[in-house]
Amino acid sequence: MIFLQFADPLARARLFTNIRNSLKLGGILILQGYTPKQLEYKTGGPPHLSHMYTESLLREELVGFDMQIIREYEADLNEGSKHVGQSALLGLVAQRI
């Protein structure tokens, strides 16, 4: 498990490059992150818009992956004292091709 939500955009781009280079062909990347709407909920995650995920951002950053599942959704999280309540999320399952 890798926590990327606290990486600024430049660091995140480097992390995605490293993930792409490290994951073998056919390997699967599973990612869950917050969308910009999360800033309205204030129920966890970083307080910076630049640290949120959108479908277009992931498609740009993850060239060379087959996006098998990519969807925005909302869910009630209970993952410790700093991640409780309604949350705006983006889920991704992508295969390196």
Biopython code that builds the backbone (N, CA, C, O; Angstrom):
import numpy as np
from Bio.PDB.StructureBuilder import StructureBuilder

atoms = [
    (1, "MET", "N", (0.849, -1.163, 0.000)),
    (1, "MET", "CA", (0.000, 0.000, 0.000)),
    (1, "MET", "C", (0.901, 1.235, 0.000)),
    (1, "MET", "O", (1.864, 1.325, 0.762)),
    (2, "ILE", "N", (0.567, 2.170, -0.864)),
    (2, "ILE", "CA", (1.317, 3.418, -0.975)),
    (2, "ILE", "C", (0.330, 4.563, -0.781)),
    (2, "ILE", "O", (-0.712, 4.598, -1.436)),
    (3, "PHE", "N", (0.640, 5.485, 0.095)),
    (3, "PHE", "CA", (-0.216, 6.644, 0.318)),
    (3, "PHE", "C", (0.323, 7.804, -0.506)),
    (3, "PHE", "O", (1.389, 8.344, -0.211)),
    (4, "LEU", "N", (-0.418, 8.182, -1.534)),
    (4, "LEU", "CA", (0.026, 9.238, -2.444)),
    (4, "LEU", "C", (-0.645, 10.576, -2.190)),
    (4, "LEU", "O", (-0.214, 11.594, -2.732)),
    (5, "GLN", "N", (-1.693, 10.595, -1.377)),
    (5, "GLN", "CA", (-2.498, 11.807, -1.267)),
    (5, "GLN", "C", (-1.751, 12.982, -0.652)),
    (5, "GLN", "O", (-2.208, 14.120, -0.754)),
    (6, "PHE", "N", (-0.616, 12.729, -0.017)),
    (6, "PHE", "CA", (0.127, 13.832, 0.579)),
    (6, "PHE", "C", (1.283, 14.298, -0.303)),
    (6, "PHE", "O", (2.026, 15.205, 0.071)),
    (7, "ALA", "N", (1.433, 13.683, -1.464)),
    (7, "ALA", "CA", (2.482, 14.084, -2.405)),
    (7, "ALA", "C", (1.992, 15.271, -3.234)),
    (7, "ALA", "O", (0.872, 15.261, -3.745)),
    (8, "ASP", "N", (2.836, 16.289, -3.360)),
    (8, "ASP", "CA", (2.472, 17.414, -4.220)),
    (8, "ASP", "C", (2.500, 16.937, -5.675)),
    (8, "ASP", "O", (3.002, 15.846, -5.946)),
    (9, "PRO", "N", (1.976, 17.723, -6.613)),
    (9, "PRO", "CA", (1.881, 17.258, -8.005)),
    (9, "PRO", "C", (3.197, 16.774, -8.612)),
    (9, "PRO", "O", (3.198, 15.780, -9.338)),
    (10, "LEU", "N", (4.317, 17.445, -8.338)),
    (10, "LEU", "CA", (5.597, 16.993, -8.899)),
    (10, "LEU", "C", (6.026, 15.656, -8.302)),
    (10, "LEU", "O", (6.470, 14.762, -9.022)),
    (11, "ALA", "N", (5.892, 15.526, -7.005)),
    (11, "ALA", "CA", (6.250, 14.259, -6.352)),
    (11, "ALA", "C", (5.315, 13.145, -6.812)),
    (11, "ALA", "O", (5.751, 12.014, -7.027)),
    (12, "ARG", "N", (4.040, 13.463, -6.961)),
    (12, "ARG", "CA", (3.066, 12.461, -7.416)),
    (12, "ARG", "C", (3.424, 11.970, -8.815)),
    (12, "ARG", "O", (3.339, 10.772, -9.087)),
    (13, "ALA", "N", (3.815, 12.864, -9.694)),
    (13, "ALA", "CA", (4.200, 12.459, -11.055)),
    (13, "ALA", "C", (5.395, 11.511, -11.011)),
    (13, "ALA", "O", (5.432, 10.522, -11.743)),
    (14, "ARG", "N", (6.371, 11.812, -10.153)),
    (14, "ARG", "CA", (7.524, 10.910, -10.003)),
    (14, "ARG", "C", (7.091, 9.556, -9.453)),
    (14, "ARG", "O", (7.577, 8.517, -9.900)),
    (15, "LEU", "N", (6.179, 9.568, -8.486)),
    (15, "LEU", "CA", (5.691, 8.304, -7.923)),
    (15, "LEU", "C", (4.977, 7.466, -8.978)),
    (15, "LEU", "O", (5.179, 6.254, -9.052)),
    (16, "PHE", "N", (4.145, 8.105, -9.790)),
    (16, "PHE", "CA", (3.451, 7.359, -10.844)),
    (16, "PHE", "C", (4.445, 6.802, -11.860)),
    (16, "PHE", "O", (4.264, 5.688, -12.351)),
    (17, "THR", "N", (5.481, 7.554, -12.177)),
    (17, "THR", "CA", (6.520, 7.040, -13.079)),
    (17, "THR", "C", (7.198, 5.829, -12.458)),
    (17, "THR", "O", (7.425, 4.827, -13.135)),
    (18, "ASN", "N", (7.521, 5.916, -11.181)),
    (18, "ASN", "CA", (8.151, 4.785, -10.499)),
    (18, "ASN", "C", (7.226, 3.573, -10.427)),
    (18, "ASN", "O", (7.681, 2.438, -10.568)),
    (19, "ILE", "N", (5.945, 3.804, -10.211)),
    (19, "ILE", "CA", (4.986, 2.694, -10.198)),
    (19, "ILE", "C", (4.956, 2.033, -11.569)),
    (19, "ILE", "O", (5.013, 0.808, -11.674)),
    (20, "ARG", "N", (4.866, 2.841, -12.614)),
    (20, "ARG", "CA", (4.832, 2.299, -13.979)),
    (20, "ARG", "C", (6.097, 1.488, -14.268)),
    (20, "ARG", "O", (6.018, 0.414, -14.865)),
    (21, "ASN", "N", (7.246, 1.987, -13.856)),
    (21, "ASN", "CA", (8.507, 1.298, -14.114)),
    (21, "ASN", "C", (8.694, 0.056, -13.252)),
    (21, "ASN", "O", (9.419, -0.860, -13.639)),
    (22, "SER", "N", (8.058, 0.013, -12.106)),
    (22, "SER", "CA", (8.227, -1.108, -11.177)),
    (22, "SER", "C", (7.225, -2.232, -11.393)),
    (22, "SER", "O", (7.526, -3.397, -11.130)),
    (23, "LEU", "N", (6.053, -1.890, -11.865)),
    (23, "LEU", "CA", (4.996, -2.889, -12.025)),
    (23, "LEU", "C", (5.249, -3.686, -13.297)),
    (23, "LEU", "O", (5.428, -3.106, -14.368)),
    (24, "LYS", "N", (5.265, -4.995, -13.187)),
    (24, "LYS", "CA", (5.532, -5.826, -14.363)),
    (24, "LYS", "C", (4.370, -5.732, -15.355)),
    (24, "LYS", "O", (3.248, -5.396, -14.977)),
    (25, "LEU", "N", (4.648, -6.030, -16.612)),
    (25, "LEU", "CA", (3.599, -6.052, -17.629)),
    (25, "LEU", "C", (2.500, -6.994, -17.176)),
    (25, "LEU", "O", (2.772, -8.105, -16.722)),
    (26, "GLY", "N", (1.273, -6.554, -17.299)),
    (26, "GLY", "CA", (0.132, -7.343, -16.845)),
    (26, "GLY", "C", (-0.201, -7.132, -15.381)),
    (26, "GLY", "O", (-1.244, -7.584, -14.909)),
    (27, "GLY", "N", (0.689, -6.441, -14.650)),
    (27, "GLY", "CA", (0.447, -6.175, -13.233)),
    (27, "GLY", "C", (-0.717, -5.215, -13.041)),
    (27, "GLY", "O", (-1.046, -4.429, -13.930)),
    (28, "ILE", "N", (-1.329, -5.290, -11.877)),
    (28, "ILE", "CA", (-2.527, -4.508, -11.579)),
    (28, "ILE", "C", (-2.220, -3.442, -10.530)),
    (28, "ILE", "O", (-1.598, -3.723, -9.506)),
    (29, "LEU", "N", (-2.662, -2.220, -10.800)),
    (29, "LEU", "CA", (-2.596, -1.114, -9.853)),
    (29, "LEU", "C", (-4.007, -0.869, -9.329)),
    (29, "LEU", "O", (-4.943, -0.703, -10.111)),
    (30, "ILE", "N", (-4.157, -0.847, -8.019)),
    (30, "ILE", "CA", (-5.434, -0.525, -7.384)),
    (30, "ILE", "C", (-5.217, 0.753, -6.591)),
    (30, "ILE", "O", (-4.301, 0.835, -5.773)),
    (31, "LEU", "N", (-6.055, 1.744, -6.832)),
    (31, "LEU", "CA", (-5.880, 3.046, -6.196)),
    (31, "LEU", "C", (-7.227, 3.557, -5.717)),
    (31, "LEU", "O", (-8.236, 3.423, -6.410)),
    (32, "GLN", "N", (-7.237, 4.134, -4.546)),
    (32, "GLN", "CA", (-8.404, 4.864, -4.054)),
    (32, "GLN", "C", (-7.912, 6.201, -3.554)),
    (32, "GLN", "O", (-6.977, 6.268, -2.755)),
    (33, "GLY", "N", (-8.535, 7.258, -4.017)),
    (33, "GLY", "CA", (-8.136, 8.588, -3.597)),
    (33, "GLY", "C", (-9.344, 9.493, -3.466)),
    (33, "GLY", "O", (-10.467, 9.116, -3.802)),
    (34, "TYR", "N", (-9.094, 10.683, -2.975)),
    (34, "TYR", "CA", (-10.154, 11.670, -2.818)),
    (34, "TYR", "C", (-10.292, 12.510, -4.083)),
    (34, "TYR", "O", (-9.308, 12.794, -4.765)),
    (35, "THR", "N", (-11.521, 12.901, -4.383)),
    (35, "THR", "CA", (-11.791, 13.825, -5.484)),
    (35, "THR", "C", (-11.870, 15.252, -4.919)),
    (35, "THR", "O", (-11.951, 15.427, -3.703)),
    (36, "PRO", "N", (-11.846, 16.258, -5.780)),
    (36, "PRO", "CA", (-11.934, 17.639, -5.294)),
    (36, "PRO", "C", (-13.155, 17.911, -4.409)),
    (36, "PRO", "O", (-13.103, 18.776, -3.535)),
    (37, "LYS", "N", (-14.244, 17.184, -4.630)),
    (37, "LYS", "CA", (-15.447, 17.391, -3.815)),
    (37, "LYS", "C", (-15.190, 17.092, -2.337)),
    (37, "LYS", "O", (-15.927, 17.563, -1.471)),
    (38, "GLN", "N", (-14.153, 16.316, -2.048)),
    (38, "GLN", "CA", (-13.825, 15.975, -0.663)),
    (38, "GLN", "C", (-13.567, 17.217, 0.182)),
    (38, "GLN", "O", (-13.797, 17.201, 1.391)),
    (39, "LEU", "N", (-13.097, 18.278, -0.435)),
    (39, "LEU", "CA", (-12.830, 19.512, 0.310)),
    (39, "LEU", "C", (-14.100, 20.083, 0.929)),
    (39, "LEU", "O", (-14.034, 20.785, 1.937)),
    (40, "GLU", "N", (-15.260, 19.788, 0.332)),
    (40, "GLU", "CA", (-16.538, 20.234, 0.899)),
    (40, "GLU", "C", (-16.892, 19.442, 2.152)),
    (40, "GLU", "O", (-17.481, 19.991, 3.084)),
    (41, "TYR", "N", (-16.545, 18.173, 2.185)),
    (41, "TYR", "CA", (-16.916, 17.307, 3.308)),
    (41, "TYR", "C", (-16.021, 17.498, 4.531)),
    (41, "TYR", "O", (-16.495, 17.436, 5.666)),
    (42, "LYS", "N", (-14.740, 17.726, 4.301)),
    (42, "LYS", "CA", (-13.785, 17.902, 5.410)),
    (42, "LYS", "C", (-13.828, 16.723, 6.378)),
    (42, "LYS", "O", (-13.827, 16.905, 7.595)),
    (43, "THR", "N", (-13.866, 15.523, 5.827)),
    (43, "THR", "CA", (-13.932, 14.312, 6.649)),
    (43, "THR", "C", (-12.663, 13.481, 6.534)),
    (43, "THR", "O", (-12.673, 12.291, 6.846)),
    (44, "GLY", "N", (-11.581, 14.087, 6.094)),
    (44, "GLY", "CA", (-10.314, 13.375, 5.990)),
    (44, "GLY", "C", (-9.576, 13.760, 4.731)),
    (44, "GLY", "O", (-10.106, 14.430, 3.846)),
    (45, "GLY", "N", (-8.342, 13.317, 4.680)),
    (45, "GLY", "CA", (-7.523, 13.584, 3.510)),
    (45, "GLY", "C", (-6.845, 14.931, 3.576)),
    (45, "GLY", "O", (-7.077, 15.710, 4.501)),
    (46, "PRO", "N", (-6.011, 15.204, 2.600)),
    (46, "PRO", "CA", (-5.275, 16.469, 2.581)),
    (46, "PRO", "C", (-6.207, 17.641, 2.261)),
    (46, "PRO", "O", (-7.199, 17.469, 1.553)),
    (47, "PRO", "N", (-5.893, 18.822, 2.776)),
    (47, "PRO", "CA", (-6.745, 19.987, 2.535)),
    (47, "PRO", "C", (-6.380, 20.762, 1.271)),
    (47, "PRO", "O", (-6.744, 21.930, 1.143)),
    (48, "HIS", "N", (-5.669, 20.134, 0.339)),
    (48, "HIS", "CA", (-5.178, 20.832, -0.848)),
    (48, "HIS", "C", (-5.828, 20.275, -2.116)),
    (48, "HIS", "O", (-5.795, 19.067, -2.352)),
    (49, "LEU", "N", (-6.407, 21.137, -2.916)),
    (49, "LEU", "CA", (-7.019, 20.725, -4.176)),
    (49, "LEU", "C", (-6.017, 19.999, -5.065)),
    (49, "LEU", "O", (-6.378, 19.041, -5.748)),
    (50, "SER", "N", (-4.783, 20.438, -5.063)),
    (50, "SER", "CA", (-3.764, 19.840, -5.933)),
    (50, "SER", "C", (-3.427, 18.401, -5.555)),
    (50, "SER", "O", (-2.752, 17.708, -6.316)),
    (51, "HIS", "N", (-3.880, 17.950, -4.411)),
    (51, "HIS", "CA", (-3.607, 16.586, -3.956)),
    (51, "HIS", "C", (-4.780, 15.649, -4.224)),
    (51, "HIS", "O", (-4.728, 14.471, -3.873)),
    (52, "MET", "N", (-5.824, 16.163, -4.839)),
    (52, "MET", "CA", (-7.011, 15.355, -5.129)),
    (52, "MET", "C", (-6.888, 14.719, -6.513)),
    (52, "MET", "O", (-6.105, 15.162, -7.353)),
    (53, "TYR", "N", (-7.681, 13.672, -6.728)),
    (53, "TYR", "CA", (-7.644, 12.937, -7.991)),
    (53, "TYR", "C", (-8.878, 13.221, -8.834)),
    (53, "TYR", "O", (-9.981, 13.398, -8.316)),
    (54, "THR", "N", (-8.668, 13.260, -10.133)),
    (54, "THR", "CA", (-9.764, 13.288, -11.097)),
    (54, "THR", "C", (-9.482, 12.201, -12.126)),
    (54, "THR", "O", (-8.353, 11.730, -12.264)),
    (55, "GLU", "N", (-10.516, 11.821, -12.832)),
    (55, "GLU", "CA", (-10.326, 10.807, -13.871)),
    (55, "GLU", "C", (-9.323, 11.289, -14.914)),
    (55, "GLU", "O", (-8.456, 10.526, -15.338)),
    (56, "SER", "N", (-9.434, 12.539, -15.328)),
    (56, "SER", "CA", (-8.520, 13.042, -16.362)),
    (56, "SER", "C", (-7.073, 13.064, -15.867)),
    (56, "SER", "O", (-6.160, 12.760, -16.634)),
    (57, "LEU", "N", (-6.848, 13.416, -14.602)),
    (57, "LEU", "CA", (-5.491, 13.413, -14.058)),
    (57, "LEU", "C", (-4.905, 12.007, -14.104)),
    (57, "LEU", "O", (-3.760, 11.828, -14.518)),
    (58, "LEU", "N", (-5.675, 11.011, -13.684)),
    (58, "LEU", "CA", (-5.161, 9.639, -13.678)),
    (58, "LEU", "C", (-4.918, 9.131, -15.089)),
    (58, "LEU", "O", (-3.943, 8.418, -15.330)),
    (59, "ARG", "N", (-5.783, 9.484, -16.015)),
    (59, "ARG", "CA", (-5.562, 9.051, -17.404)),
    (59, "ARG", "C", (-4.282, 9.673, -17.971)),
    (59, "ARG", "O", (-3.559, 9.021, -18.724)),
    (60, "GLU", "N", (-3.999, 10.923, -17.614)),
    (60, "GLU", "CA", (-2.762, 11.577, -18.066)),
    (60, "GLU", "C", (-1.529, 10.954, -17.418)),
    (60, "GLU", "O", (-0.530, 10.701, -18.092)),
    (61, "GLU", "N", (-1.600, 10.710, -16.122)),
    (61, "GLU", "CA", (-0.442, 10.213, -15.374)),
    (61, "GLU", "C", (-0.160, 8.739, -15.630)),
    (61, "GLU", "O", (0.981, 8.295, -15.499)),
    (62, "LEU", "N", (-1.179, 7.984, -15.991)),
    (62, "LEU", "CA", (-1.022, 6.534, -16.103)),
    (62, "LEU", "C", (-1.102, 6.054, -17.547)),
    (62, "LEU", "O", (-1.770, 5.065, -17.849)),
    (63, "VAL", "N", (-0.416, 6.761, -18.427)),
    (63, "VAL", "CA", (-0.283, 6.296, -19.810)),
    (63, "VAL", "C", (0.453, 4.961, -19.762)),
    (63, "VAL", "O", (1.421, 4.803, -19.018)),
    (64, "GLY", "N", (-0.008, 4.011, -20.553)),
    (64, "GLY", "CA", (0.596, 2.680, -20.523)),
    (64, "GLY", "C", (-0.163, 1.722, -19.625)),
    (64, "GLY", "O", (0.284, 0.601, -19.383)),
    (65, "PHE", "N", (-1.312, 2.163, -19.132)),
    (65, "PHE", "CA", (-2.183, 1.315, -18.325)),
    (65, "PHE", "C", (-3.543, 1.203, -19.001)),
    (65, "PHE", "O", (-4.035, 2.164, -19.593)),
    (66, "ASP", "N", (-4.141, 0.029, -18.909)),
    (66, "ASP", "CA", (-5.519, -0.187, -19.351)),
    (66, "ASP", "C", (-6.422, 0.085, -18.155)),
    (66, "ASP", "O", (-6.389, -0.646, -17.165)),
    (67, "MET", "N", (-7.220, 1.129, -18.248)),
    (67, "MET", "CA", (-8.118, 1.499, -17.152)),
    (67, "MET", "C", (-9.300, 0.532, -17.144)),
    (67, "MET", "O", (-10.239, 0.688, -17.925)),
    (68, "GLN", "N", (-9.256, -0.446, -16.279)),
    (68, "GLN", "CA", (-10.320, -1.441, -16.217)),
    (68, "GLN", "C", (-11.518, -0.923, -15.442)),
    (68, "GLN", "O", (-12.664, -1.166, -15.820)),
    (69, "ILE", "N", (-11.252, -0.212, -14.365)),
    (69, "ILE", "CA", (-12.308, 0.444, -13.581)),
    (69, "ILE", "C", (-11.770, 1.807, -13.183)),
    (69, "ILE", "O", (-10.666, 1.922, -12.651)),
    (70, "ILE", "N", (-12.556, 2.831, -13.445)),
    (70, "ILE", "CA", (-12.224, 4.167, -12.950)),
    (70, "ILE", "C", (-13.551, 4.875, -12.723)),
    (70, "ILE", "O", (-14.297, 5.148, -13.663)),
    (71, "ARG", "N", (-13.832, 5.168, -11.446)),
    (71, "ARG", "CA", (-15.126, 5.779, -11.155)),
    (71, "ARG", "C", (-15.061, 6.635, -9.905)),
    (71, "ARG", "O", (-14.347, 6.336, -8.948)),
    (72, "GLU", "N", (-15.828, 7.705, -9.949)),
    (72, "GLU", "CA", (-16.010, 8.547, -8.775)),
    (72, "GLU", "C", (-17.239, 8.052, -8.033)),
    (72, "GLU", "O", (-18.234, 7.662, -8.643)),
    (73, "TYR", "N", (-17.156, 8.071, -6.710)),
    (73, "TYR", "CA", (-18.285, 7.636, -5.895)),
    (73, "TYR", "C", (-18.172, 8.277, -4.515)),
    (73, "TYR", "O", (-17.139, 8.843, -4.158)),
    (74, "GLU", "N", (-19.240, 8.176, -3.761)),
    (74, "GLU", "CA", (-19.241, 8.673, -2.396)),
    (74, "GLU", "C", (-19.508, 7.509, -1.459)),
    (74, "GLU", "O", (-20.290, 6.610, -1.770)),
    (75, "ALA", "N", (-18.853, 7.536, -0.312)),
    (75, "ALA", "CA", (-19.017, 6.468, 0.670)),
    (75, "ALA", "C", (-18.801, 7.042, 2.063)),
    (75, "ALA", "O", (-18.115, 8.048, 2.241)),
    (76, "ASP", "N", (-19.397, 6.386, 3.031)),
    (76, "ASP", "CA", (-19.220, 6.746, 4.427)),
    (76, "ASP", "C", (-18.019, 5.974, 4.958)),
    (76, "ASP", "O", (-18.077, 4.752, 5.090)),
    (77, "LEU", "N", (-16.933, 6.678, 5.263)),
    (77, "LEU", "CA", (-15.709, 6.031, 5.735)),
    (77, "LEU", "C", (-15.623, 6.071, 7.256)),
    (77, "LEU", "O", (-16.116, 6.995, 7.902)),
    (78, "ASN", "N", (-14.989, 5.055, 7.803)),
    (78, "ASN", "CA", (-14.670, 5.012, 9.223)),
    (78, "ASN", "C", (-13.304, 4.347, 9.343)),
    (78, "ASN", "O", (-13.197, 3.163, 9.664)),
    (79, "GLU", "N", (-12.266, 5.133, 9.078)),
    (79, "GLU", "CA", (-10.899, 4.617, 9.002)),
    (79, "GLU", "C", (-9.994, 5.330, 10.003)),
    (79, "GLU", "O", (-8.897, 5.767, 9.654)),
    (80, "GLY", "N", (-10.444, 5.442, 11.218)),
    (80, "GLY", "CA", (-9.672, 6.136, 12.236)),
    (80, "GLY", "C", (-10.244, 7.515, 12.495)),
    (80, "GLY", "O", (-11.141, 7.968, 11.783)),
    (81, "SER", "N", (-9.733, 8.173, 13.500)),
    (81, "SER", "CA", (-10.317, 9.439, 13.955)),
    (81, "SER", "C", (-10.242, 10.566, 12.929)),
    (81, "SER", "O", (-11.008, 11.526, 13.026)),
    (82, "LYS", "N", (-9.350, 10.479, 11.959)),
    (82, "LYS", "CA", (-9.202, 11.569, 10.984)),
    (82, "LYS", "C", (-9.844, 11.264, 9.634)),
    (82, "LYS", "O", (-9.740, 12.065, 8.705)),
    (83, "HIS", "N", (-10.498, 10.127, 9.520)),
    (83, "HIS", "CA", (-11.151, 9.738, 8.268)),
    (83, "HIS", "C", (-12.510, 9.129, 8.579)),
    (83, "HIS", "O", (-12.710, 7.923, 8.436)),
    (84, "VAL", "N", (-13.443, 9.977, 9.006)),
    (84, "VAL", "CA", (-14.766, 9.505, 9.403)),
    (84, "VAL", "C", (-15.817, 10.362, 8.718)),
    (84, "VAL", "O", (-15.760, 11.591, 8.765)),
    (85, "GLY", "N", (-16.786, 9.697, 8.075)),
    (85, "GLY", "CA", (-17.919, 10.400, 7.497)),
    (85, "GLY", "C", (-17.982, 10.293, 5.984)),
    (85, "GLY", "O", (-17.186, 9.602, 5.348)),
    (86, "GLN", "N", (-18.957, 11.003, 5.432)),
    (86, "GLN", "CA", (-19.183, 10.988, 3.987)),
    (86, "GLN", "C", (-17.935, 11.495, 3.267)),
    (86, "GLN", "O", (-17.370, 12.526, 3.631)),
    (87, "SER", "N", (-17.517, 10.758, 2.244)),
    (87, "SER", "CA", (-16.290, 11.095, 1.525)),
    (87, "SER", "C", (-16.495, 10.988, 0.026)),
    (87, "SER", "O", (-17.256, 10.143, -0.445)),
    (88, "ALA", "N", (-15.822, 11.839, -0.715)),
    (88, "ALA", "CA", (-15.866, 11.843, -2.182)),
    (88, "ALA", "C", (-14.607, 11.148, -2.678)),
    (88, "ALA", "O", (-13.495, 11.637, -2.475)),
    (89, "LEU", "N", (-14.789, 10.004, -3.331)),
    (89, "LEU", "CA", (-13.670, 9.128, -3.670)),
    (89, "LEU", "C", (-13.594, 8.841, -5.158)),
    (89, "LEU", "O", (-14.556, 9.019, -5.905)),
    (90, "LEU", "N", (-12.427, 8.397, -5.555)),
    (90, "LEU", "CA", (-12.216, 7.901, -6.910)),
    (90, "LEU", "C", (-11.516, 6.557, -6.777)),
    (90, "LEU", "O", (-10.475, 6.449, -6.128)),
    (91, "GLY", "N", (-12.092, 5.541, -7.394)),
    (91, "GLY", "CA", (-11.499, 4.210, -7.373)),
    (91, "GLY", "C", (-10.955, 3.861, -8.746)),
    (91, "GLY", "O", (-11.552, 4.196, -9.769)),
    (92, "LEU", "N", (-9.819, 3.186, -8.755)),
    (92, "LEU", "CA", (-9.162, 2.826, -10.009)),
    (92, "LEU", "C", (-8.608, 1.410, -9.914)),
    (92, "LEU", "O", (-7.990, 1.033, -8.918)),
    (93, "VAL", "N", (-8.840, 0.644, -10.955)),
    (93, "VAL", "CA", (-8.140, -0.619, -11.176)),
    (93, "VAL", "C", (-7.590, -0.515, -12.587)),
    (93, "VAL", "O", (-8.347, -0.347, -13.543)),
    (94, "ALA", "N", (-6.268, -0.615, -12.721)),
    (94, "ALA", "CA", (-5.626, -0.448, -14.024)),
    (94, "ALA", "C", (-4.549, -1.508, -14.194)),
    (94, "ALA", "O", (-3.847, -1.863, -13.247)),
    (95, "GLN", "N", (-4.434, -2.004, -15.416)),
    (95, "GLN", "CA", (-3.438, -3.028, -15.726)),
    (95, "GLN", "C", (-2.349, -2.428, -16.598)),
    (95, "GLN", "O", (-2.630, -1.741, -17.580)),
    (96, "ARG", "N", (-1.100, -2.695, -16.228)),
    (96, "ARG", "CA", (0.019, -2.205, -17.045)),
    (96, "ARG", "C", (0.077, -3.018, -18.329)),
    (96, "ARG", "O", (0.088, -4.249, -18.311)),
    (97, "ILE", "N", (0.113, -2.291, -19.447)),
    (97, "ILE", "CA", (0.151, -2.965, -20.755)),
    (97, "ILE", "C", (1.434, -2.619, -21.494)),
    (97, "ILE", "O", (1.649, -3.090, -22.611)),
]
sb = StructureBuilder()
sb.init_structure("model")
sb.init_model(0)
sb.init_chain("A")
sb.init_seg("    ")
for serial, (resi, resn, name, xyz) in enumerate(atoms, 1):
    if name == "N":
        sb.init_residue(resn, " ", resi, " ")
    sb.init_atom(name, np.array(xyz, "f"), 0.0, 1.0, " ", f" {name:<3s}", serial, name[0])
structure = sb.get_structure()
